[in-house]
Amino acid sequence: MTLVPVPEGFDLTKAAPTEPLVVSYHAVNHAAHFLHRTLAASRCAVLGAGAIGLGCALVLAMHGARDIYIGELNDARREAAIAAGNGRLKGYVPDTSDAPSESSIDFVIDAVGAVTTRREANRITKPGSVIVHVGSLPGSEGLDVRKVTLQEITFTDSYCYTPQDFRETLDAMTSGRLGALDWFEERPLAKGAPAFHDLDEGRVSAEKVVLRP
């Protein structure tokens, strides 16, 4: 077990999302090594605006990514993610006119891992781009291996994180580099089961629910 102290005075409720944020931090930094350009010169897209998807978008913003699109079907969650991005994120609904055009994105993070998001990742990536798969839904359908091969697109996966990632993420959180950390909702611990059900049914706009005893 690795224990990382939270700096004195930092709100413990705001420290609660450290675990999903460190997954995002690791995913972005791991996959960025495969890019042929800097993140600051890259057009980026994140598919899914849950805690890890939003976290990836915030890490991209911290690194100065040029353009950051975030695709999400749930209107309330998409708007909450845009607000959390403090003007840096461009929200869109996949399969609409607001979506990035075909073969226009350098760096795509699939934070859902569904057939539809793999297809969308494939559609928007340009030659020589990178797709990082963070979502953990089962199956492998939706990835166009022929396009990946002919256009030399790098497909990589990311899972979990290192102790150093954890320390660096917490430092970024406490220094304000990952934003205001106000994108979660608090509920009593006794209402934990309904909270999970509401999250599963898409009835919560917040990306994370913090349960308090």
C-alpha positions as CSV (number, residue, x, y, z in Angstrom):
1,M,0.0,0.0,0.0
2,T,1.2,3.5,-0.8
3,L,0.1,6.4,1.3
4,V,0.3,10.0,0.0
5,P,-0.3,12.8,2.5
6,V,-2.9,15.4,1.6
7,P,-1.4,18.9,2.2
8,E,-2.7,20.6,5.4
9,G,-5.7,22.8,4.6
10,F,-6.7,21.2,1.4
11,D,-10.4,20.2,1.3
12,L,-10.6,16.4,1.8
13,T,-13.7,16.3,-0.3
14,K,-11.8,17.9,-3.2
15,A,-9.1,15.3,-2.6
16,A,-11.6,12.4,-3.1
17,P,-11.4,12.4,-6.9
18,T,-7.6,11.8,-6.9
19,E,-8.0,8.2,-7.9
20,P,-9.9,8.7,-11.1
21,L,-7.8,11.8,-11.9
22,V,-4.5,9.8,-11.6
23,V,-5.9,7.2,-14.0
24,S,-6.5,10.1,-16.5
25,Y,-3.0,11.7,-15.7
26,H,-1.3,8.3,-16.5
27,A,-3.3,7.8,-19.7
28,V,-2.5,11.1,-21.2
29,N,1.2,11.0,-20.3
30,H,1.6,7.4,-21.4
31,A,0.0,7.9,-24.8
32,A,1.6,11.3,-25.5
33,H,5.0,9.6,-25.9
34,F,3.6,8.1,-29.2
35,L,2.7,11.5,-30.6
36,H,4.9,13.0,-33.4
37,R,4.2,16.5,-32.1
38,T,3.7,18.2,-28.8
39,L,0.3,18.3,-27.1
40,A,0.4,22.1,-27.4
41,A,0.4,21.6,-31.2
42,S,-2.2,18.8,-31.2
43,R,-6.0,18.7,-31.8
44,C,-7.4,16.4,-29.1
45,A,-10.7,14.7,-28.4
46,V,-12.0,12.8,-25.4
47,L,-14.9,10.4,-25.8
48,G,-17.0,10.2,-22.6
49,A,-17.4,12.9,-20.0
50,G,-17.4,10.8,-16.9
51,A,-14.8,11.3,-14.1
52,I,-12.0,9.7,-16.1
53,G,-12.9,11.3,-19.4
54,L,-13.2,14.8,-17.9
55,G,-10.0,14.1,-16.0
56,C,-8.2,13.4,-19.3
57,A,-9.5,16.6,-20.8
58,L,-8.3,18.6,-17.7
59,V,-4.9,17.0,-17.9
60,L,-4.7,17.9,-21.6
61,A,-5.7,21.5,-20.8
62,M,-3.0,21.5,-18.1
63,H,-0.4,20.5,-20.7
64,G,-1.6,23.2,-23.0
65,A,-3.3,21.1,-25.7
66,R,-4.3,23.3,-28.7
67,D,-7.9,22.2,-29.1
68,I,-9.8,19.8,-26.8
69,Y,-13.1,18.3,-27.8
70,I,-15.2,16.3,-25.4
71,G,-17.9,14.0,-26.9
72,E,-20.8,13.0,-24.6
73,L,-24.4,12.0,-25.3
74,N,-25.7,13.0,-21.9
75,D,-26.6,16.7,-22.2
76,A,-26.3,17.5,-18.5
77,R,-23.0,15.7,-18.1
78,R,-21.6,17.3,-21.2
79,E,-22.5,20.8,-20.0
80,A,-21.0,20.1,-16.6
81,A,-17.8,19.0,-18.2
82,I,-17.7,22.2,-20.3
83,A,-18.1,24.3,-17.2
84,A,-15.4,22.4,-15.4
85,G,-13.0,23.1,-18.3
86,N,-13.3,26.8,-17.7
87,G,-13.5,27.7,-21.4
88,R,-10.9,25.2,-22.6
89,L,-13.2,22.3,-23.6
90,K,-15.5,22.2,-26.7
91,G,-18.4,19.9,-26.0
92,Y,-20.1,18.0,-28.8
93,V,-22.7,15.2,-29.4
94,P,-21.2,12.4,-31.5
95,D,-22.8,11.9,-34.9
96,T,-24.0,15.6,-35.2
97,S,-22.7,18.6,-37.1
98,D,-20.8,19.8,-34.0
99,A,-18.5,16.7,-34.0
100,P,-14.9,17.0,-35.3
101,S,-14.7,16.3,-39.0
102,E,-13.4,13.0,-40.3
103,S,-9.6,12.5,-40.1
104,S,-9.0,15.8,-38.2
105,I,-7.8,14.9,-34.7
106,D,-4.2,14.1,-33.6
107,F,-4.9,12.5,-30.2
108,V,-8.0,10.7,-29.2
109,I,-8.8,9.3,-25.7
110,D,-11.6,6.7,-25.6
111,A,-12.8,6.9,-22.0
112,V,-15.8,4.7,-22.7
113,G,-14.6,1.7,-24.6
114,A,-17.8,0.9,-26.4
115,V,-18.3,-0.1,-30.1
116,T,-19.7,3.4,-30.9
117,T,-16.8,5.2,-29.3
118,R,-14.2,3.0,-31.0
119,R,-15.9,3.8,-34.3
120,E,-15.9,7.5,-33.5
121,A,-12.2,7.4,-32.5
122,N,-11.4,5.7,-35.8
123,R,-13.5,8.2,-37.8
124,I,-11.9,11.4,-36.4
125,T,-8.2,10.3,-36.2
126,K,-5.9,11.7,-38.9
127,P,-2.9,9.8,-40.4
128,G,-0.1,9.4,-37.9
129,S,-2.4,10.1,-34.9
130,V,-2.8,8.3,-31.6
131,I,-5.8,6.6,-30.0
132,V,-5.5,5.6,-26.3
133,H,-8.1,3.2,-25.0
134,V,-9.0,3.8,-21.3
135,G,-12.6,2.5,-21.2
136,S,-13.0,-1.0,-19.9
137,L,-16.2,-2.3,-21.5
138,P,-15.9,-5.8,-23.0
139,G,-15.4,-6.5,-26.7
140,S,-13.2,-5.2,-29.5
141,E,-15.6,-4.3,-32.3
142,G,-15.6,-0.9,-33.9
143,L,-11.9,-0.5,-34.6
144,D,-11.0,-0.3,-38.3
145,V,-7.7,-2.1,-38.3
146,R,-7.3,-1.4,-42.1
147,K,-7.3,2.4,-41.5
148,V,-5.1,2.0,-38.4
149,T,-2.6,0.1,-40.6
150,L,-2.7,2.2,-43.8
151,Q,-2.6,5.5,-42.0
152,E,0.0,4.4,-39.4
153,I,-2.3,5.3,-36.5
154,T,-1.0,4.2,-33.1
155,F,-3.5,2.4,-30.9
156,T,-2.5,2.0,-27.3
157,D,-4.2,1.1,-24.0
158,S,-3.8,2.6,-20.5
159,Y,-4.7,1.0,-17.2
160,C,-4.1,2.2,-13.6
161,Y,-1.1,4.3,-12.6
162,T,2.2,4.4,-10.7
163,P,2.9,5.8,-7.2
164,Q,4.8,8.7,-8.9
165,D,1.7,9.4,-11.0
166,F,-0.4,9.6,-7.8
167,R,2.0,12.1,-6.2
168,E,2.2,14.2,-9.3
169,T,-1.6,14.2,-9.7
170,L,-2.2,15.3,-6.2
171,D,0.3,18.0,-6.5
172,A,-1.4,19.3,-9.7
173,M,-4.8,19.2,-7.8
174,T,-3.6,21.1,-4.8
175,S,-1.8,23.7,-6.9
176,G,-4.9,24.4,-8.9
177,R,-3.5,23.2,-12.2
178,L,-6.4,20.8,-12.7
179,G,-9.1,23.5,-12.1
180,A,-11.5,24.2,-9.3
181,L,-12.4,20.5,-8.6
182,D,-16.0,21.4,-8.3
183,W,-17.5,18.9,-10.6
184,F,-18.8,16.4,-8.1
185,E,-21.9,16.1,-6.0
186,E,-22.1,15.2,-2.3
187,R,-24.6,12.8,-0.8
188,P,-25.0,11.0,2.5
189,L,-23.4,7.6,2.8
190,A,-26.8,6.1,3.6
191,K,-28.0,7.1,0.1
192,G,-25.1,5.4,-1.6
193,A,-27.1,2.7,-3.4
194,P,-29.5,5.2,-5.0
195,A,-26.5,7.4,-6.0
196,F,-24.9,4.5,-7.9
197,H,-28.3,3.8,-9.6
198,D,-28.7,7.4,-10.6
199,L,-25.2,7.4,-12.1
200,D,-25.9,4.2,-14.0
201,E,-29.1,5.7,-15.4
202,G,-27.6,9.0,-16.4
203,R,-29.6,11.0,-14.0
204,V,-26.6,12.8,-12.4
205,S,-25.0,15.8,-14.1
206,A,-21.9,15.6,-11.9
207,E,-19.0,13.4,-13.1
208,K,-18.6,11.9,-9.6
209,V,-20.6,11.5,-6.4
210,V,-18.8,11.8,-3.1
211,L,-20.5,9.9,-0.2
212,R,-20.2,11.4,3.3
213,P,-20.8,9.5,6.5
